[in-house]
């Protein structure tokens, strides 16, 4: 199944398409975060998505054997874990002077970084439909569900 994702090293057009798709999806998510003046904005999300696509493409370029499935699985697991640490840096704990309680901020931004990585993985695997649908749904969640949260509060 995963052998269909193998790309010969000289397939520049396909590689370029996948990397550009990752950059575009990261840009869409990052631009929304940038407009909301979040610390992790346009460039961060683009780089996370782009990096995830590159890491995903590496085993496809060097591994032509039946073990591609396992190699790709390990890479994806590593990306998910590594980006989790990046997202943790986005979460800032503050102590409110008035309430003397801990406030956790940045969870949505951390989740957006994690999703940007998954969109990069999808782009790197050549799953452009999944990438596009995921990008649209993520943008919808970030943009329009904030309106519902504001109405609720």
C-alpha positions in Angstrom: 0.0 0.0 0.0 2.6 2.6 1.0 4.9 1.5 -1.9 2.6 3.6 -4.2 4.0 6.7 -2.3 7.5 6.0 -3.4 9.0 8.8 -5.4 12.0 8.4 -7.6 14.7 11.0 -6.7 14.3 12.7 -10.1 10.6 13.3 -9.8 11.1 17.0 -9.2 7.6 18.1 -10.2 5.9 15.8 -7.8 8.3 16.7 -5.0 7.8 20.4 -5.7 4.0 20.1 -5.7 4.0 18.3 -2.4 6.3 20.8 -0.7 4.4 23.8 -2.1 1.1 22.2 -0.9 2.6 21.9 2.6 3.8 25.5 2.5 0.4 26.7 1.4 -1.5 24.8 4.0 0.9 26.0 6.7 0.5 29.6 5.4 -3.3 29.4 5.5 -3.3 28.3 9.2 -0.4 30.6 10.1 -2.0 33.6 8.5 -5.1 33.1 10.6 -2.9 32.9 13.7 -0.9 35.9 12.6 -4.1 38.0 12.2 -5.1 37.1 15.7 -1.6 38.2 16.8 -0.5 34.9 18.2 3.2 34.2 18.8 3.3 31.3 16.4 2.1 32.8 13.2 2.6 32.6 9.5 6.3 31.6 9.3 6.1 29.1 12.2 3.2 27.2 10.7 4.7 27.3 7.3 8.0 25.9 8.6 6.3 23.2 10.7 4.2 22.0 7.8 7.1 22.2 5.3 9.4 20.4 7.7 6.9 17.6 8.3 6.6 17.2 4.5 10.3 17.0 4.1 10.7 14.4 6.8 7.9 12.4 5.2 9.5 12.6 1.8 12.9 11.4 3.0 12.0 7.7 3.4 10.1 7.8 0.2 13.2 9.0 -1.6 15.8 6.6 -0.1 13.7 3.5 0.7 12.4 1.4 -2.2 12.0 -1.8 -0.3 9.0 -3.3 1.4 10.1 -1.7 4.7 8.9 1.7 3.5 5.7 1.3 5.4 7.6 0.8 8.7 10.0 3.6 7.9 7.2 6.0 7.1 5.3 5.0 10.2 8.4 5.8 12.4 8.9 9.1 10.7 5.2 10.1 11.3 5.4 9.0 14.9 8.5 11.1 15.4 7.0 14.2 13.8 3.9 13.9 16.0 6.0 13.6 19.1 8.5 16.3 18.2 5.9 18.8 17.2 4.1 18.1 20.5 7.2 19.4 22.3 7.2 22.5 20.0 3.5 23.0 20.9 4.3 22.7 24.6 6.5 25.7 24.3 3.6 27.7 23.0 1.6 27.0 26.1 2.4 29.6 28.8 1.3 29.2 32.4 0.6 32.4 34.2 -0.5 33.2 37.7 -3.3 35.6 37.9 -2.7 38.1 40.7 -6.4 38.6 41.3 -7.5 35.0 41.4 -4.3 33.3 42.5 -4.9 30.5 40.1 -3.0 29.1 37.2 -4.1 30.0 33.8 -3.2 28.0 30.8 -2.8 29.9 27.5 -1.8 28.8 24.1 -3.6 25.5 23.8 -5.3 26.4 20.5 -2.1 27.7 19.1 -0.3 24.5 20.2 -3.0 22.4 18.6 -2.8 24.5 15.4 1.0 23.8 15.2 0.3 20.1 15.6 -2.4 20.1 12.9 0.0 22.1 10.6 2.5 19.2 11.0 -0.2 16.7 10.1 -1.1 18.7 7.0 2.5 18.6 6.0 2.6 14.9 6.5 -0.5 14.5 4.3 1.1 16.7 1.6 4.4 14.8 1.8 2.6 11.6 1.3 0.8 13.0 -1.8 -2.6 13.0 -0.1 -3.5 16.3 -1.5 -7.3 15.8 -1.0 -6.8 15.1 2.7 -4.5 18.1 3.0 -7.0 20.4 1.3 -10.0 19.2 3.3 -7.9 19.3 6.5 -6.7 22.8 5.8 -10.2 24.1 5.1 -11.7 22.5 8.2 -8.8 23.7 10.4 -9.3 27.2 9.1 -13.0 27.0 9.7 -12.4 25.8 13.3 -9.9 28.6 14.0 -11.8 31.4 12.3 -15.5 30.7 12.8 -15.6 28.7 16.0 -14.0 31.7 17.8 -17.1 33.6 17.0 -19.2 30.9 18.8 -16.9 31.0 21.8 -17.2 34.8 22.0 -21.0 34.5 21.8 -21.0 31.9 24.5 -18.9 33.9 26.9 
